[in-house]
Amino acid sequence: MASAKGPTSDLMQTLEDGEEIEPAKDIDEDQVGVKVDPVDEGEACVAPDQFDDKYQSSRLEIWSYYFYYVGENGLGPFNFGPTAFQNLLSIAAGDADRVLFFGALRSTNSAVLLANGVSCAINVVLFLLIGSLADFGTWRPLILIFWTVVGFALSMAWLGVQDASHLGAATALYIIGLIAYQMCLSFWTAAFPSLARNTVEMREGARALTQGEMTRKEYDCLDMMQRNRISNVAFAVQSAGELVVLAIIVGIMFAVDVDASQANNNRGLSILIAFTGAVWLLCAIPWFVVEKYRPGQPLPPNTNIFSAGLKQITTALREIWKLKQSLLYLVGYFVLSDALATTVTVIGTLQNTVSEFNTLTLTYLLIVGIAAQFIGISSFWLVQRRFQLSTKVMLNVVMVAIVLLDGWGMIGIWTQRFGFKRVYEFYLYQALYGLFVCPWYSYSLVMVSEITPRGREFLFFSLFGIVGKTSAFIGPICSSAIIDASSSGNKNLPFYFLFGLSSLSLIVLSLSLDLERSRREQADFLKAQNDKLSL
């Protein structure tokens, strides 16, 4: 990836080069959303981040981190997995479009949504039990290795699931595959704060701050831009790598001749899932080899690795009430995460149905989406860096796009001519989603770090992780119930519910979230905590 030549590699180099990020001079605090902590003139300034030479983030380590994300691109469990599962459900249901699933007759779309909800519910339980391993000690890399191997094994198992007689196995592989994907994503993401904090740029910034060559305001801006750089470049690298994987997939499908028969199409889907699993494992190996096992927090007194997670969440819930802006974002994040995850699932089921599960058509759609995603995340980051825009400004643009998606789907409730009813609409959707919605997965994460007090990163990332996973099963289950309760069986009906959720989030977060106020609250919170310790 790093040695590829041509326009794409030039753009990737421009995106990744940390040397080009300069701490902003004379920046309007309302624009950037940073604030200088109260430090008296002439008082010795101490950098808020401390560094250990052996844990400094190297270029090789950061690029290995990016490369892991190329493999864990979600093509298997998140794209082709749902298609293969819904395809077998559709074959089993026949023309009636009803299949016995979890004890009741359901439409295929409803069954997929319900399976998603079950998967996310199990994921929440697992995260509560072992999520603390991402924060304490050095267990996180080992847990990531374990779930990566599980994901690879499940991907290979799809080779034995190619017709409706294997629907039970397909259900298990789909649900557990989503769990493995989400667990890997969570434990991989948990490495992001420590990578950003240990870059050469942050070390130099800390030196400049302590020697009076940089103000605290400039240091905070540098910190914000470093976090945005690693998060956004990881997404851009993943998108570029995913395009290469999809190009290979097109060749595989022509070799299998997926258009020749339904059996060939079924077989092609299983082969593609297995292939993406192999890519996942291959891309993971460099990260497993070069990652520096940075120690997390020590276990709290009277806890073990299982009870620590529950104690961590209860502590975060208790402390966040003192941080009003952090609490506001937590609520908005909960609602919008639910709306977006369910929107993507609902549109995916409609896309599978309209395309008649044609593997080539679905792959072409993905190529459009991933190409747009690469352009979108790269453009967002370049614009943000050029104009020194705050994370909130970038997030507002994304939220507007999510509301537009749900409004688009809602139109399909009243007409059969528009609203995710034709194949061309899904090409437009993939372009819009890639350009303007996909940056959510980067900026929402960076925003968590923006509203988190220094030294409490693990605590609050854990809380937001739980909130994201909890919201992820509520939306699909509610949407499944909406479809089943409708006498017409209109598959666009969940968009009523989703449009309301996304609109509410946009209004609350865009109008009420104040990062400058959040930084004041964080400073007051940390001062109060320090005062307690000094008593």
ZAMARGU-4260 file (C-alpha; in steps of 0.2 Angstrom, whole numbers, plus 5000, padded with zeros to 4 digits):
<rodrens>
0) 5000/5000/5000 | 5013/5013/5005 | 5024/5010/4991 | 5011/5010/4977 | 5014/5023/4964
5) 5003/5035/4955 | 4990/5049/4959 | 4981/5038/4972 | 4998/5035/4982 | 5002/5054/4980
10) 4986/5058/4988 | 4988/5045/5002 | 5005/5053/5006 | 4998/5070/5007 | 4984/5064/5018
15) 4996/5055/5030 | 5011/5067/5031 | 5010/5073/5049 | 5024/5086/5045 | 5012/5097/5035
20) 5000/5099/5051 | 5005/5116/5059 | 4997/5122/5075 | 4986/5135/5070 | 4990/5154/5073
25) 4977/5166/5079 | 4963/5154/5077 | 4945/5159/5082 | 4941/5147/5097 | 4923/5146/5091
30) 4929/5139/5074 | 4941/5126/5080 | 4933/5122/5097 | 4948/5122/5108 | 4952/5133/5123
35) 4967/5137/5133 | 4967/5129/5150 | 4969/5143/5163 | 4988/5145/5166 | 4995/5160/5173
40) 5007/5171/5163 | 5025/5166/5168 | 5020/5150/5177 | 5029/5134/5172 | 5019/5125/5159
45) 5018/5106/5160 | 5012/5096/5145 | 4996/5087/5148 | 5003/5071/5139 | 5019/5062/5146
50) 5030/5051/5134 | 5040/5035/5135 | 5053/5033/5122 | 5049/5014/5120 | 5031/5017/5116
55) 5033/5031/5103 | 5022/5027/5088 | 5033/5023/5073 | 5028/5026/5055 | 5029/5007/5052
60) 5017/5004/5067 | 5005/5017/5061 | 5004/5010/5043 | 5002/4993/5050 | 4987/5000/5060
65) 4980/5007/5044 | 4983/4990/5035 | 4973/4980/5047 | 4958/4991/5043 | 4960/4986/5025
70) 4958/4968/5029 | 4944/4971/5042 | 4934/4981/5029 | 4917/4972/5033 | 4915/4966/5015
75) 4912/4948/5022 | 4902/4950/5038 | 4894/4967/5034 | 4891/4966/5015 | 4891/4949/5007
80) 4886/4940/5023 | 4869/4949/5024 | 4867/4946/5005 | 4870/4928/5007 | 4859/4926/5022
85) 4845/4936/5015 | 4847/4926/4998 | 4845/4909/5007 | 4830/4916/5017 | 4822/4922/5001
90) 4824/4905/4993 | 4817/4896/5008 | 4802/4908/5008 | 4798/4907/4990 | 4784/4918/4982
95) 4775/4920/4999 | 4790/4930/5006 | 4787/4923/5023 | 4799/4911/5032 | 4798/4903/5049
100) 4811/4913/5059 | 4814/4913/5078 | 4796/4905/5081 | 4786/4916/5069 | 4782/4919/5051
105) 4792/4934/5045 | 4796/4943/5029 | 4814/4941/5024 | 4818/4959/5027 | 4811/4958/5045
110) 4821/4942/5048 | 4837/4950/5043 | 4834/4965/5054 | 4829/4953/5069 | 4845/4943/5066
115) 4855/4960/5067 | 4847/4965/5083 | 4851/4948/5091 | 4869/4949/5086 | 4870/4967/5093
120) 4862/4961/5109 | 4875/4947/5111 | 4888/4959/5107 | 4883/4971/5121 | 4884/4957/5134
125) 4901/4951/5128 | 4907/4969/5128 | 4901/4971/5146 | 4910/4955/5151 | 4927/4957/5142
130) 4927/4975/5135 | 4937/4981/5150 | 4952/4970/5143 | 4954/4985/5130 | 4958/4997/5144
135) 4967/4987/5157 | 4984/4978/5156 | 4990/4972/5139 | 4976/4960/5135 | 4969/4970/5121
140) 4981/4964/5107 | 4978/4946/5112 | 4959/4948/5112 | 4960/4956/5094 | 4971/4942/5088
145) 4958/4929/5095 | 4943/4937/5087 | 4952/4940/5070 | 4955/4921/5070 | 4937/4918/5074
150) 4932/4930/5060 | 4943/4921/5048 | 4936/4903/5053 | 4918/4909/5051 | 4922/4916/5034
155) 4929/4899/5028 | 4914/4890/5035 | 4903/4899/5022 | 4910/4888/5009 | 4899/4874/5016
160) 4883/4885/5016 | 4877/4886/4998 | 4858/4882/4998 | 4842/4884/5008 | 4844/4868/5017
165) 4858/4876/5026 | 4848/4891/5033 | 4851/4886/5051 | 4870/4886/5048 | 4869/4902/5038
170) 4859/4911/5053 | 4873/4906/5065 | 4887/4911/5054 | 4879/4927/5050 | 4875/4932/5068
175) 4892/4926/5075 | 4901/4934/5060 | 4894/4951/5064 | 4899/4948/5083 | 4917/4944/5078
180) 4917/4959/5066 | 4911/4971/5079 | 4923/4964/5093 | 4938/4966/5081 | 4933/4984/5076
185) 4931/4989/5095 | 4947/4981/5100 | 4956/4989/5085 | 4949/5006/5088 | 4954/5005/5106
190) 4972/5007/5100 | 4969/5024/5092 | 4970/5036/5107 | 4987/5029/5112 | 4994/5029/5094
195) 4989/5047/5092 | 4996/5052/5109 | 5013/5045/5106 | 5017/5052/5089 | 5033/5062/5085
200) 5022/5077/5082 | 5014/5077/5099 | 5031/5074/5107 | 5038/5089/5099 | 5022/5099/5103
205) 5025/5094/5121 | 5043/5100/5121 | 5038/5117/5113 | 5024/5119/5125 | 5035/5117/5141
210) 5049/5128/5133 | 5036/5142/5130 | 5037/5141/5111 | 5019/5135/5109 | 5003/5141/5118
215) 4991/5128/5126 | 4979/5134/5113 | 4991/5129/5099 | 4995/5112/5108 | 4976/5108/5109
220) 4974/5112/5091 | 4989/5101/5086 | 4981/5087/5097 | 4965/5088/5089 | 4972/5088/5071
225) 4983/5073/5076 | 4968/5063/5081 | 4959/5068/5066 | 4974/5063/5055 | 4976/5045/5061
230) 4957/5042/5061 | 4954/5049/5044 | 4969/5042/5035 | 4965/5025/5042 | 4948/5026/5034
235) 4956/5033/5017 | 4969/5019/5017 | 4955/5006/5020 | 4945/5013/5006 | 4959/5012/4993
240) 4963/4994/4999 | 4945/4989/4998 | 4944/4995/4980 | 4959/4983/4976 | 4950/4969/4985
245) 4934/4972/4975 | 4943/4972/4959 | 4949/4955/4962 | 4932/4950/4968 | 4925/4954/4951
250) 4938/4943/4943 | 4933/4929/4954 | 4914/4931/4950 | 4918/4930/4931 | 4928/4914/4935
255) 4914/4906/4944 | 4901/4913/4931 | 4889/4919/4944 | 4876/4924/4931 | 4874/4907/4924
260) 4862/4900/4937 | 4856/4903/4955 | 4867/4889/4961 | 4882/4898/4954 | 4877/4914/4962
265) 4875/4906/4979 | 4892/4897/4977 | 4900/4914/4972 | 4893/4923/4987 | 4901/4909/4998
270) 4917/4910/4989 | 4918/4929/4991 | 4915/4929/5010 | 4929/4916/5012 | 4941/4926/5001
275) 4937/4942/5011 | 4941/4932/5027 | 4958/4927/5020 | 4962/4945/5015 | 4957/4950/5033
280) 4969/4938/5041 | 4983/4942/5029 | 4982/4961/5032 | 4981/4958/5051 | 4998/4950/5052
285) 5009/4965/5051 | 4999/4974/5065 | 5000/4959/5076 | 5019/4958/5073 | 5024/4977/5075
290) 5011/4984/5088 | 5019/4990/5104 | 5010/4982/5119 | 5007/4999/5128 | 5000/4995/5145
295) 4983/5001/5150 | 4976/5006/5166 | 4979/4995/5182 | 4963/4986/5188 | 4953/4995/5201
300) 4954/4988/5218 | 4943/4973/5222 | 4940/4970/5204 | 4945/4957/5191 | 4945/4958/5172
305) 4927/4954/5171 | 4920/4965/5185 | 4931/4979/5180 | 4921/4983/5164 | 4905/4985/5174
310) 4913/4996/5187 | 4921/5006/5173 | 4904/5009/5165 | 4895/5014/5181 | 4909/5026/5186
315) 4908/5034/5169 | 4889/5035/5170 | 4891/5043/5187 | 4904/5056/5182 | 4896/5061/5165
320) 4882/5070/5174 | 4895/5083/5179 | 4900/5086/5161 | 4884/5092/5153 | 4891/5094/5135
325) 4898/5076/5136 | 4881/5070/5142 | 4873/5079/5128 | 4884/5071/5115 | 4881/5054/5123
330) 4862/5056/5120 | 4864/5062/5103 | 4877/5048/5099 | 4865/5035/5105 | 4851/5041/5094
335) 4861/5044/5079 | 4871/5028/5080 | 4855/5018/5081 | 4847/5028/5066 | 4862/5026/5055
340) 4865/5008/5058 | 4847/5003/5055 | 4846/5014/5040 | 4861/5005/5032 | 4853/4988/5036
345) 4836/4993/5029 | 4843/5000/5013 | 4854/4985/5012 | 4839/4973/5012 | 4830/4984/4999
350) 4846/4984/4988 | 4847/4965/4989 | 4829/4963/4984 | 4829/4975/4970 | 4845/4968/4963
355) 4838/4951/4965 | 4854/4946/4974 | 4864/4947/4958 | 4882/4946/4965 | 4890/4956/4950
360) 4877/4970/4952 | 4880/4971/4971 | 4899/4971/4969 | 4898/4985/4956 | 4887/4995/4968
365) 4900/4992/4982 | 4914/4998/4970 | 4905/5015/4967 | 4902/5016/4986 | 4920/5013/4991
370) 4927/5024/4978 | 4915/5038/4984 | 4920/5034/5002 | 4939/5036/4998 | 4935/5053/4989
375) 4923/5058/5003 | 4934/5055/5018 | 4950/5062/5009 | 4941/5077/5005 | 4933/5080/5022
380) 4951/5078/5030 | 4959/5090/5017 | 4946/5103/5019 | 4947/5102/5038 | 4966/5103/5038
385) 4966/5117/5025 | 4953/5128/5034 | 4957/5122/5052 | 4938/5117/5054 | 4932/5110/5070
390) 4927/5092/5072 | 4909/5098/5075 | 4908/5107/5059 | 4913/5091/5049 | 4900/5081/5059
395) 4886/5093/5056 | 4888/5090/5037 | 4888/5071/5040 | 4872/5073/5050 | 4863/5082/5037
400) 4867/5069/5024 | 4860/5055/5036 | 4843/5065/5037 | 4843/5066/5018 | 4845/5047/5017
405) 4830/5044/5028 | 4819/5057/5020 | 4823/5048/5003 | 4818/5031/5010 | 4802/5039/5017
410) 4796/5044/5000 | 4796/5026/4995 | 4782/5023/5008 | 4770/5033/4997 | 4775/5028/4979
415) 4783/5014/4970 | 4792/5025/4958 | 4805/5032/4970 | 4812/5029/4987 | 4825/5014/4984
420) 4814/5006/4972 | 4825/5005/4956 | 4843/4999/4954 | 4849/5017/4948 | 4844/5024/4965
425) 4856/5012/4974 | 4870/5018/4963 | 4866/5036/4969 | 4864/5030/4987 | 4881/5022/4987
430) 4889/5039/4980 | 4880/5050/4993 | 4883/5037/5007 | 4902/5036/5003 | 4904/5055/5000
435) 4895/5062/5014 | 4889/5049/5027 | 4905/5037/5029 | 4915/5051/5037 | 4903/5048/5052
440) 4913/5033/5057 | 4929/5044/5059 | 4922/5060/5065 | 4910/5053/5078 | 4925/5044/5086
445) 4936/5059/5086 | 4921/5069/5094 | 4921/5057/5109 | 4939/5061/5112 | 4935/5080/5110
450) 4922/5079/5125 | 4933/5068/5136 | 4943/5075/5150 | 4962/5071/5149 | 4966/5055/5158
455) 4948/5048/5157 | 4950/5043/5138 | 4948/5024/5142 | 4933/5027/5154 | 4923/5037/5141
460) 4928/5027/5126 | 4921/5012/5135 | 4905/5021/5139 | 4902/5027/5121 | 4907/5009/5115
465) 4893/5002/5126 | 4881/5015/5121 | 4884/5012/5102 | 4882/4994/5104 | 4866/4995/5114
470) 4858/5007/5102 | 4863/4995/5087 | 4850/4982/5092 | 4836/4993/5097 | 4833/5000/5079
475) 4834/4984/5070 | 4822/4976/5082 | 4809/4990/5081 | 4810/4991/5062 | 4807/4972/5061
480) 4792/4975/5072 | 4786/4989/5062 | 4786/4979/5046 | 4778/4964/5054 | 4764/4974/5061
485) 4760/4982/5045 | 4745/4974/5035 | 4753/4980/5019 | 4770/4974/5023 | 4778/4990/5016
490) 4797/4988/5018 | 4800/5006/5018 | 4789/5010/5034 | 4804/5010/5046 | 4810/5026/5038
495) 4796/5035/5047 | 4805/5030/5063 | 4822/5033/5057 | 4819/5050/5049 | 4812/5056/5066
500) 4828/5049/5075 | 4841/5057/5064 | 4832/5073/5063 | 4831/5074/5082 | 4849/5071/5083
505) 4854/5084/5070 | 4844/5097/5079 | 4850/5093/5097 | 4869/5091/5092 | 4870/5105/5079
510) 4861/5118/5090 | 4866/5113/5108 | 4883/5105/5108 | 4896/5118/5112 | 4914/5112/5112
515) 4921/5128/5121 | 4909/5125/5135 | 4914/5107/5135 | 4932/5111/5138 | 4928/5123/5152
520) 4918/5109/5160 | 4932/5097/5158 | 4944/5109/5166 | 4932/5112/5181 | 4929/5093/5182
525) 4948/5089/5183 | 4951/5103/5195 | 4938/5096/5207 | 4945/5078/5205 | 4963/5085/5209
530) 4956/5094/5224 | 4948/5078/5231 | 4964/5069/5229 | 4974/5083/5238 | 4962/5082/5254
</rodrens>
